[in-house]
Amino acid sequence: MHIAPFDNQNKPIVDVNDSCVPLNYFNIVKLTKGQAFEYAVPGYETCIVPATGTVDVEIEGFKVGGLGNRTTDVWDGEPEGVYVPTGAKATMVCTTDAAEVFVAGAKYDKVLYPFAVRSDELDLVQYGSDDTKTHRKIKHILGNKHHDRVGRLLVSELFTVGQGGWSGFPSHKHDTDRRDGDEVIETRHDETYNFRFRPNHGSGVQMLQREDGKSGDAYHLVDGSTICLDSGYHPCAVLPGYEMYYFTILGGLSQRSLVQYFQPSHADQLETIPGIKDMIAKFK
């Protein structure tokens, strides 16, 4: 569930058919200037997102130059990404002194077309408030704007606004495809996070409650922590005095649009958090 930071040597942190989150794929690639990295993931569509640094990308003849504009950390500018179709061969070449690149993936069997998402094409959402300790900003890279061009993959960056506070609250889950007649009341979406903190010695906690009314588990988050979520309600928090970021990968089993099921004992909090219903509608 919690994967502590380690030198993955450009090998997947969450590989194909993972035992916890089989619908997800996640790699962190670190390069220095002039270095290249090539990959293909059969059965998974992916998205290349530089955390820092700049890369040139080629996907079977489709070329994207100068992807990524952040230098110091993930707070230093806006994200950019490139969609890589299922199983396609992608090559990235570092054009700055160094680059750290996220590769996010979701299981999908059809082959679509590659495209780039530049910083001015993001889907931005800000909601919550300082009073409710839920103030955060979401930058959708593969979100609602690109819904018809992607199969099952949702990719976003989430930031706490200010210092300290909660994210993913009211507690919700999305581990089962469920309907009430024609209405979809929950979708199965596996989810993978990678966390960063500012200052980077900050930390937080990831809660996981499998059943409403029963005690759950908690995981200590540090800079570089990866969390894999297969089921249960899962809010997280950052210590006062620190900012928290997490790179988010969602892979749907039967559809791309995410339908969250809010924990019954906390669902009334939906009425107390400004803008949260707009946030819910954007996960499509």
N, C-alpha and C positions, 0 to 999 in steps of 0.2 A: 504493500500500500504506500508506504513512504520510502523513497529511494534517496539516501543521503548523497550529497555532492561527491563526485569522484571523477577521475580522469578517464573518460570513456573512449579516448583515443579515436574519436570520430566513428565509433561503432554505436549502433542504436541503443538507446537507453530503454526504450519500449519497442521491442521487435515485433514482427508480424506474428499473429496468432498468440499474443501474450496471454498467459493464463488468467490474468486479472481483467485486462481491458483488450480483448481480442479485436475490437473495432478500431483501435487506435494504433498509431505508429509515431515514434518520437526519436529524433536524433539531434545532438548538438555537434556541430562541425566547427573546429577551430583551425584557421589557416593564417599563414604569414604571406607577405607580398609575393605574388607570382605563383603561389601554390594553387593546385587544382584539386578538386574532389568530384568524383563521378559516382552516381548511384542510380539504381532503378529498383522499384519495389513492386513486384508483380502482385496484383490483386488489391493494391492500395493507390488512391489518388493522394497527392502530397502538395505541400505549399512550402516554399523557401522564404524565410523571413530573417534578414540580418538583425541580430540583437545590437551589434556594433560593427563598424567597418562597412566596406563597400565591396561588392562582388559583381562580376559579369556572369551572366547565366546563359546557357544554350540548352535547349530542349529539342533534340532531333531536328535542327534547322531553324527553330524559333529562337531569336536572340534578344536578350534584354541587357543593356549596358548600364553600369552605374547604379546598381540596386543597393539601397541603404545609404543613409546619410548621418547616422549617429556615430559619435566618437567615444565619449567618456563612458556612457552607460545607457540604459534603456529610457532614462528620463531626458536624454539629450537629443530631442528631435522626434519626428513622427516616423512610425514604422512604414515599411513597404514590403511587398511580397510578390511572388510569382507562383501561379497555379501550374502544377505538373500533372498531366493526365495519368491515369492508372497504368502502371508498368512502364511508363516512358523513361528513357535514359536522359538524365539531367547532369550537366557539368557546370560547376561554379569555379571561378577563378578570382582570387583575392587581388584587389587593385590598390588597397591601402596597406599600411604597415602591418596591420593584423585585422582579422575579422572573426567574429563569433556568430554562427548562423544556426537558427532553429530550422529543423525540417519536421513539419507536422503532417500526419497522414490519417486517413480513414479508409476502411475497407469499402471497396466499390468495384463492381465488375465491368462497367461500361467505360469506354474510352472517349473522353471529350476533347476539347481543344485548349492549349495553353494560353495564358494571358497574364499580363502584369497588372499589379495594383500599386499605383503611385500614391504618394502622401496626400495628394489632393482628391483622392478617390475613396478615402476611408469613410466608414459609417460611424459617426461619433455620437455617443450618448453620455450624458452626465445626469446623475440622479442622487437622491438621498439628501441628507443634511448633516451639519455638524451637531445639531441638537439630538438627532437620533443615532449618532455615531455610525452612520451608514453612508457617508458621502464618498462617492467614487465615480470614476470616469472609465468608460469602455471605448476602445478603438477597435472596431470590427474590420479586419483585413479581408477575410472571406465571410461576409455577412449578407444582409438583406439586399444590398445593391447588386450582388453578383449571384443571386439565388438561382437563376436559370442557367448559369454557366458551370455549376458545381454539382456533384452527385450527392454525397452524404457529409461532406467535411465543413465544419465551422471553425474558423480561426480568429481569435481575438486577443487583445492585450487589455488587462484590467489594472487600474491604478486606484489605490486609496487616495482620497483628496485630503490634504492636511496630514496630521501626524496622529497615529493611533486610529482605532475604529474597526468596524466589522464589514465583511463582504459575504455575499451569498446568503444574506438574511432578508426576509424570513426563511428559515430552513426549508429546503426543498429537495426533491429527488427526481430522477428520471431514469429508472432502471427497468421499466416494464412497459411494453406496448399495451395500452388499455383504452377501451372505448366505453362510452355509455350511449348506446344506440349509434347515431351518426356522429356524435361528438367525441373527439379525441381528448381524453383527460390526462394522459401521460404517454410519453414516448421513451423508448429505450435508446439512450445515448451514453456510450462510454465516454469518460472525461479524463484528461491528463493535464496537469498543471506543472509549470516550472516557475519557482518563486525567486524574486530578487528584493533586496531591501536597501534603503538609503537612510542613513549611512549603512554600509554593507555588513557591519557587525550587529545590525538589528535582527530581530527574530519575531516569530508569530506562532500561531497554533492552528492546526486543521482539526476540526471536530468531525466525527463520523458516528451517526446514530442510526443503527439498522432499523429499529422499530420505534414508533412513537410511544412514549411512556416508559421506555426502558433505557437504562444507561448505555452509553456507547464508548467510543475510544477517542483519543486525542493524540496528535503527532506534533512534535516540536519541529517547526520550520526554521531553516537557516538559509542564508544566501546560496542559491543553487539547488535547493531541495526540489525533488520531483514527487508529485502525488498522483497516484492512479486511483480512480473512483469507479467501481463497478456497480455499487448499490448503496442506498441509504441517504439520509439527510446530511448535508455537508457544508455548514458555514465555516468561515475562517476569520481570524483576527490578527492584528498586528499590535505590537507593544506601543504604548504611548511614547511619543518623541521620535517615532520612525515612520517612514513611508514604505508601503508594500506594493509590489508589482507582481502579477503573474500572467505568464503566457498560457493561453487556454486552447486546448484541442478538444473538440467534440465530434464524435462519429456516430451517426444514426444507424440503427439497424434496418428500419423500413422506410424512413423518410429523413429529409434534411432538417426541416423545421423542428425546433425543440419545443416540447410542451412540458413544462415543469409542474410537478405536483407538490403543492405546499403543505408542509407538516400541519395537520389539523390543529394542534395545540398552539401554534404560532401564526396561523393564517390571518387572524384579525390584525396583525401588524402590517399587512399590506395597505391598510387604510391610513397608516401613520407616516409612511415614507414617501416624500415628494418625488414624483416622476417615475416610480418603480414600475407602473403598468406600461409606460412607454418603453422602458428597458426590456420588459418581458416580451413585448411585441417585436423587438428587433432581432431576437435570436431565430432567424429564419434562413 
